[in-house]
Amino acid sequence: MKLVNFLLNVIWLLFCGLWMAIGYALAGIICFVLIITIPFGTVPRRSASRGGRPALRFA
């Protein structure tokens, strides 16, 4: 069962998590470039670090 969980986590990382983290990082950079949206730039920065982890944990 641990092997299945590991494989599903790798699939999540490759197909969803990595791209989601890159997207959040780019959104944060755009928010920091536009001076007025700097307070909104901190949220994508925090979300990008969580993008590589699956949102759901199975028992």
PLY file of the C-alpha trace (Angstrom):
ply
format ascii 1.0
element vertex 59
property float x
property float y
property float z
element edge 58
property int vertex1
property int vertex2
end_header
0.00 0.00 0.00
2.90 2.37 0.69
4.19 1.77 -2.82
0.82 2.76 -4.27
0.76 5.93 -2.16
4.28 6.77 -3.29
3.41 6.26 -6.95
0.27 8.39 -6.65
2.28 11.15 -4.96
4.83 11.09 -7.79
2.05 11.24 -10.39
0.51 14.18 -8.53
3.84 15.97 -8.39
4.59 15.54 -12.08
1.17 16.25 -13.55
-0.36 18.73 -11.10
1.80 19.89 -8.24
4.82 21.14 -10.16
2.75 23.10 -12.67
0.55 24.54 -9.94
3.62 25.69 -8.00
5.09 27.32 -11.11
1.79 29.07 -11.83
1.51 30.42 -8.30
5.11 31.61 -8.40
4.51 33.46 -11.67
1.33 35.03 -10.28
3.28 36.22 -7.25
6.01 37.74 -9.41
3.41 39.58 -11.50
1.78 40.88 -8.32
5.13 42.18 -7.05
5.93 43.87 -10.36
2.66 45.80 -10.22
3.28 48.01 -7.19
-0.35 48.28 -6.09
-0.79 44.49 -5.81
2.19 43.74 -3.54
-0.05 42.67 -0.60
-1.70 40.12 -2.90
1.71 38.80 -3.97
2.34 37.12 -0.63
-0.54 34.64 -0.99
0.73 32.97 -4.21
4.20 32.76 -2.66
2.86 30.71 0.24
0.65 28.62 -2.05
3.53 27.83 -4.40
5.41 26.08 -1.62
2.37 23.86 -0.99
1.82 23.06 -4.65
4.10 20.06 -4.67
2.14 18.26 -1.99
-1.16 16.47 -2.59
-4.12 18.25 -1.04
-5.81 15.05 0.14
-4.25 12.51 2.45
-5.65 9.02 2.50
-5.80 7.02 5.72
0 1
1 2
2 3
3 4
4 5
5 6
6 7
7 8
8 9
9 10
10 11
11 12
12 13
13 14
14 15
15 16
16 17
17 18
18 19
19 20
20 21
21 22
22 23
23 24
24 25
25 26
26 27
27 28
28 29
29 30
30 31
31 32
32 33
33 34
34 35
35 36
36 37
37 38
38 39
39 40
40 41
41 42
42 43
43 44
44 45
45 46
46 47
47 48
48 49
49 50
50 51
51 52
52 53
53 54
54 55
55 56
56 57
57 58
